[in-house]
Amino acid sequence: MTTSTHGVDLMDPKVFAGGIPHQYFRELRGLDKPLYTEDGDGNALWHLVRHADIVAASRDTQVFSSSPSTMTLVRQDSAGLPLIVFTDPPAHTRLRKLAKKGFVPARVTALAELVQRVADRIVAEVSARGEFDLADEMAFRLPVEVIVEFAGIPESDREMVLALVRRTVNIGDPDFSTGRDSGLAYKDLFAYLRGFAERRQSEPTDDLLSVLLAARAGDERFGLDELAMFVTQLLNAGSETTYCSIAGGVRALLDHPDQLELLRANRELIPTAVEEILRWVTPVTHFARNVTTGTTIAGQDLRAGERVLLWYTSADRDEAVFGDPDAFDVTRRPNPHVVFGAAGPHVCIGSALARLEIQCFLKAALDLLPRLELAGPPVQAETNLMNSIKRLPVRLS
């Protein structure tokens, strides 16, 4: 594989085990043209690192396609069905219109009480032990437990679902699962949700699966396989991004006690703090796009069949967009981060839910955080896809 003159291989997950190489991305943003490397099969990869270029590529889905995959080293098994993130309009538009029925603003707003209740319960239960792994026991559990309750998963099945989801996150990290094991967990989760969707079809309630089964976009509706795959992806991607953001956000607040005290003294800053946590962490480091026809971007001519990598983690530290980008500032406004997708039809459909979960966690944990101290070094997951702290051992001081 071709790497830069500095020998940093952005496709090597081990490079990210020490944290995001922000200095290297800063150097790349200063180059005249994108970095060129190749994947393991010798295919061209062009690395887009500037905010403006990533926004431009995200808007043009005809030239920069998400099909057949937005993944690089690991391609999750979708049980033979296209994931919504691996499709482009018009197929993507159809799935998105149907899925949006479950995430209309009024429905997400109504979720606030549920999310706060789950956040309060988890923070109280876990902190009562005095010493715990905040990444796994709080940050991971919160979004998964919210989604399983939102989706209407029976209480008797929730521990099983939680265990399956845990095997689908931090793909490739030796402490979690291999790509093959993750794929098997994905299939098992899909099979369970396919059967649950069948039950909901004959016995509808007011939960998410029932709402989505009833959703219509003209004459279009979800098939059972499509619905099961969408909720499988929601449990995986929807929980992993929030998990990374909460764990990384807590670490940022502990590392910046002045910002933590400012937030505690001015709780009306929680919404802006959520946006800064998202920018600071940028949970999904990158996605790929597949070039469908000859084009030029960032001063570089590209050919059909090549791929570009959209490095969101670099865009969110772009000096051309963010003043003092390496400062953690809970008052930062404006904050045009690209955490949920830079632009275009692939902007994350669950972004409002993710924001709500982080906000509710902060409300539940703000008074606890000043009493926390590290009980060991935080451990970064060995993956170049997610900016994930896999262990954050803390104790009450």
Secondary structure, DSSP 4 states (H G I P E B T S, - for coil): ----TT---TT-GGGGTT---HHHHHHHHTSSS-EEEE-TTS-EEEEE-SHHHHHHHHH-TTTEE--S-S-SS-----TTS--GGG--TTHHHHHHHHHGGGS-HHHHHHTHHHHHHHHHHHHHHHHTTSEEEHIIIIIIHHHHHHHHHHHT--GGGHHHHHHHHHTTSSTT-TTT--HHHHHHHHHHHHHHHHHHHHHHHHS--SSHHHHHHH--BTTB---HHHHHHHHHHHHHHHHHHHHHHHHHHHHHHHH-HHHHHHHHH-GGGHHHHHHHHHHHH-SB-EEEEEE-S-EEETTEEE-TT-EEEEEHHHHTT-TTTSSSTTS--TT--S----TT-SSSTTS-TTHHHHHHHHHHHHHHHTTTGGGEEESS--EE-S-SSB--EEE-EEEE-
